[in-house]
Amino acid sequence: MRRKWRKAKPKIEKKKFVSGERIRSREVFLIDESGVQVGVISTQEALNRAKELELELILVNPKSDPPVAKIADLGQLKYEADKRAHKQKVQQKKTDTKELRLSVRISAHDLGFRLNQAEKFLAKDNKLKIELILKGRERQHPEKAREVIDGFVDKLRQKENLNIAEDQPLTKQGRRFTIVLMNKK
């Protein structure tokens, strides 16, 4: 039985909150439960205040000097951090790069079909990578490849609902010509 190879998903590091007895510094800049800045006090005194209020002392900014600690409910703080992270993730705009492959000897019908596909991709705010690979005797005439790609891009620019811009100019890598286009609004 053949196994399918899957790319490992990157591990997302969540912000780890250091709280309670794990705080190593001697003194901290304390922010109390209502958000008032108390000032620099010893860590032990801050821990005692947190225990009196039945809350936890949480290190908010460990890199400052002295570190900033806050008296709060750890579960509530984690919940709010997760909520902010989820909101940011939802607001991120994802753009895909769609690819179209042309050839030097492409027929008029196929070219029209590719134009329609390109128009749909660009209308959905995707980037479009146009690729042309020279095969065999076509390698002796790279100017033909440039003509085909330039003609294709010109026809796309004639569409009134698209505002085409080059994200990456036409490049030649060996026998492969590529250009990346995007729809500017």
C-alpha positions as CSV (number, residue, x, y, z in Angstrom):
1,M,0.0,0.0,0.0
2,R,1.3,3.4,-1.0
3,R,1.5,6.1,1.6
4,K,0.7,9.7,0.7
5,W,3.2,12.3,1.7
6,R,1.8,15.3,3.4
7,K,3.7,18.5,4.1
8,A,4.0,19.1,7.9
9,K,1.8,21.9,9.1
10,P,3.8,24.7,10.8
11,K,3.3,24.7,14.6
12,I,1.8,28.0,15.8
13,E,3.4,29.2,19.0
14,K,0.8,30.4,21.4
15,K,1.8,33.0,23.9
16,K,2.7,31.3,27.1
17,F,1.8,33.1,30.3
18,V,4.2,32.8,33.2
19,S,2.2,33.1,36.4
20,G,2.5,32.6,40.1
21,E,5.6,31.1,41.6
22,R,7.3,30.7,38.2
23,I,8.1,34.4,38.1
24,R,11.8,34.6,38.6
25,S,12.5,38.3,39.0
26,R,12.8,40.0,42.4
27,E,10.6,42.9,41.6
28,V,7.8,43.6,39.0
29,F,5.9,46.6,37.7
30,L,2.4,45.8,38.9
31,I,-0.9,46.4,37.3
32,D,-3.8,45.6,39.5
33,E,-7.1,43.8,38.6
34,S,-8.8,47.1,37.6
35,G,-6.0,48.2,35.3
36,V,-4.4,50.8,37.6
37,Q,-0.7,51.0,37.5
38,V,0.6,50.4,41.1
39,G,4.3,50.7,40.3
40,V,7.4,48.7,41.1
41,I,7.0,46.4,44.0
42,S,8.6,43.1,45.1
43,T,7.4,39.9,43.5
44,Q,6.5,38.4,46.8
45,E,4.3,41.3,47.8
46,A,2.6,41.2,44.4
47,L,1.9,37.5,44.9
48,N,0.4,38.1,48.3
49,R,-1.9,40.8,46.8
50,A,-3.1,38.4,44.1
51,K,-3.8,35.6,46.7
52,E,-5.9,38.1,48.8
53,L,-8.0,38.8,45.7
54,E,-8.2,35.1,44.8
55,L,-6.6,35.9,41.4
56,E,-3.2,35.1,39.9
57,L,-0.1,37.2,39.2
58,I,0.6,36.9,35.5
59,L,3.7,38.2,33.7
60,V,2.5,40.3,30.8
61,N,5.8,41.7,29.5
62,P,8.8,39.7,30.7
63,K,11.3,41.6,28.5
64,S,10.9,45.0,30.1
65,D,13.0,46.2,33.0
66,P,11.4,45.5,35.5
67,P,9.0,42.9,34.1
68,V,5.4,44.0,33.9
69,A,3.0,41.7,35.9
70,K,-0.8,41.9,36.1
71,I,-3.3,40.6,38.7
72,A,-6.0,38.8,36.7
73,D,-7.8,35.6,36.1
74,L,-5.5,33.4,34.0
75,G,-8.3,31.6,32.2
76,Q,-10.0,34.8,31.2
77,L,-6.7,36.3,30.0
78,K,-6.0,33.2,27.8
79,Y,-9.6,33.3,26.5
80,E,-9.2,37.0,25.4
81,A,-5.8,36.3,23.8
82,D,-7.3,33.4,21.8
83,K,-10.2,35.6,20.8
84,R,-7.9,38.4,19.5
85,A,-5.8,35.8,17.6
86,H,-8.9,34.3,16.0
87,K,-10.2,37.8,15.0
88,Q,-6.9,38.7,13.4
89,K,-6.9,35.4,11.5
90,V,-10.4,36.0,10.1
91,Q,-9.4,39.5,9.0
92,Q,-6.4,38.3,7.0
93,K,-6.9,38.3,3.3
94,K,-5.6,35.3,1.5
95,T,-4.6,35.6,-2.1
96,D,-3.9,32.5,-4.2
97,T,-1.6,32.3,-7.2
98,K,-3.4,30.6,-10.1
99,E,-1.4,29.3,-13.0
100,L,-2.1,29.3,-16.7
101,R,0.2,27.6,-19.2
102,L,0.4,28.8,-22.8
103,S,2.3,27.5,-25.8
104,V,3.8,29.1,-28.9
105,R,1.4,27.1,-31.1
106,I,-1.7,27.8,-29.1
107,S,-5.0,27.9,-31.2
108,A,-7.3,30.9,-31.2
109,H,-10.0,28.9,-29.3
110,D,-7.7,27.8,-26.6
111,L,-6.3,31.3,-26.2
112,G,-9.9,32.6,-25.8
113,F,-10.6,29.9,-23.2
114,R,-7.4,30.8,-21.3
115,L,-8.4,34.5,-21.4
116,N,-11.8,33.7,-19.8
117,Q,-10.1,31.7,-17.1
118,A,-7.6,34.5,-16.5
119,E,-10.4,37.0,-16.2
120,K,-12.2,34.9,-13.7
121,F,-9.1,34.4,-11.6
122,L,-8.2,38.1,-11.6
123,A,-11.7,39.1,-10.8
124,K,-11.6,37.0,-7.7
125,D,-8.4,39.0,-6.6
126,N,-6.1,36.0,-7.2
127,K,-2.6,36.5,-8.6
128,L,-2.1,34.9,-12.0
129,K,1.1,33.2,-13.1
130,I,1.4,32.8,-16.9
131,E,3.9,30.2,-18.0
132,L,5.2,29.3,-21.4
133,I,7.6,26.4,-21.9
134,L,9.6,26.1,-25.2
135,K,9.9,22.6,-26.5
136,G,12.2,21.2,-29.1
137,R,12.8,23.5,-32.1
138,E,10.8,26.3,-30.4
139,R,13.9,27.1,-28.4
140,Q,15.5,28.7,-31.4
141,H,12.8,31.4,-31.4
142,P,12.4,32.8,-27.9
143,E,11.0,36.0,-29.4
144,K,7.9,34.1,-30.4
145,A,7.3,33.2,-26.7
146,R,7.6,36.9,-25.8
147,E,5.1,37.8,-28.5
148,V,2.5,35.2,-27.3
149,I,2.8,36.3,-23.7
150,D,2.7,40.0,-24.5
151,G,-0.3,39.5,-26.8
152,F,-2.1,37.6,-24.0
153,V,-1.4,40.3,-21.5
154,D,-2.5,43.1,-23.9
155,K,-5.8,41.3,-24.5
156,L,-6.3,41.0,-20.7
157,R,-5.5,44.8,-20.3
158,Q,-8.3,45.5,-22.9
159,K,-10.9,44.1,-20.5
160,E,-12.6,47.1,-18.9
161,N,-13.4,45.5,-15.6
162,L,-9.8,44.6,-14.9
163,N,-6.9,46.9,-13.9
164,I,-3.9,44.6,-14.7
165,A,-0.5,45.3,-13.1
166,E,2.7,43.2,-13.2
167,D,3.6,41.7,-9.9
168,Q,6.6,40.1,-11.4
169,P,7.9,41.1,-14.9
170,L,8.4,38.6,-17.7
171,T,11.4,36.4,-16.9
172,K,13.2,33.7,-18.8
173,Q,14.7,30.8,-16.9
174,G,16.2,28.3,-19.3
175,R,13.3,27.3,-21.6
176,R,10.6,28.7,-19.3
177,F,9.0,32.1,-19.6
178,T,6.9,33.3,-16.6
179,I,5.1,36.5,-15.7
180,V,2.9,37.2,-12.6
181,L,-0.1,39.5,-12.9
182,M,-2.5,40.9,-10.4
183,N,-5.7,43.0,-10.5
184,K,-5.2,46.4,-8.9
185,K,-8.3,48.1,-7.5
